[in-house]
Amino acid sequence: MSNFKLVAPYCGVSRYDKRFFVYYMNTEDNLRREYIFNTDEDANNFSNAIENLAVFMKSIPARKKEAYHQEFLDLLLREVDHKLNIRTNPPEPTAAAFALKA
């Protein structure tokens, strides 16, 4: 997963065309959300928002980061046409798991 990027201590993102994979690393079931956007514009807007979120999260207290992150995603995606798949227990270790150990 060459384009994996850690955006928070508990979360990483990778992108493939109009698909984004958000990995939550501190969960027992290796939660992964896959967001599939219908347009390049929506995918690019999401990518830019994730970058801005990483900068913003530096000023948030650690105990509140995960809640802010989820609220941010909910607000960002409320009116964007996309599909969400939630998966658990990937068959092999993910890059997110390796990033946690590093």
N, C-alpha and C positions, 0 to 999 in steps of 0.2 A: 504494500500500500504506500507507494512513493509520495503521494500528495497528502498524507495525513498531517494535520496541524493541531497541536494542543492549543485550545482556546481558553481553558480554565483548568485548575488542578484536577477537576473531576470529569472533564469533558474534552473530546477531540472531534474534529470534523475532517471528512474527506469529500472530494467532489469529483464526479464523473459526468461531464456534459450537463444535463439538466437534473441530475440526481445528487443529493447531498446525504451523507451518512453521518449522523451525530451519535457518537459513542459515549456512553456514560460508564466510566471506568470503575467507580466505587460501588457498584451494585453486585449482588451475589449472582444474578442471572445474566450478566454481561449485556445489559439492555442496549439496543441499537435502534434508532429511529431513522427511517429512510424517507426523505422528502423528495417527491418527484414533481417537478414544475412543468407546466405546459408550454411556457415560453422562455426564451433565452433571457428576456428582460427581467422576468420574475426571478430566475435563477441568479442572474447577476446582482439584482437588488438584494437577494438573500445573502449572497457572498459578501457584499459590501457591508451589510448590517452585521454579519458575524465578525468581520474585522473590527468594526466600531465597538461591538460588544466587548471584545477582548481588551480594548483600551479602556473602556468605561469600567469594566469589572475590577481593574487594579485599585480603584478607590472605594470599593464596597467591602465592608467587613466580611471575613471568611465565613461566618455562620449564616450570612444572608445571601451568599453568592448563588447557590443552587436555586433558591426561590426566585431571585431576580432573573436568573437565566431562563427559567421556565416561563415566567410571566412575560418576559421579552419575546420569546418565541410565540407564545399565544397571541400577543398583540400584533406582532409582525405578520403572522400568517392568517389572521382573522378574515381578511378580505382578499386573499391571494388564492387563485385557483391552483390547487395542488393535491397530491395524494400522499397519504401517510401510511407507511407500513411500520409496525413495531415488531421487532424480533428479539428473542432472547437466546442465550446459550449457542453462540456460533459454534460450528463443528470443530474449529481449530482456534488457537489463541489469535487474537486480533492485534493489530499494531498498537491499539490503545493499551492493551495489557502490557505489551513490551515497553511502551513509553512510561508507564507507571513504575516499572522495575528499574528503569534507567536512572 
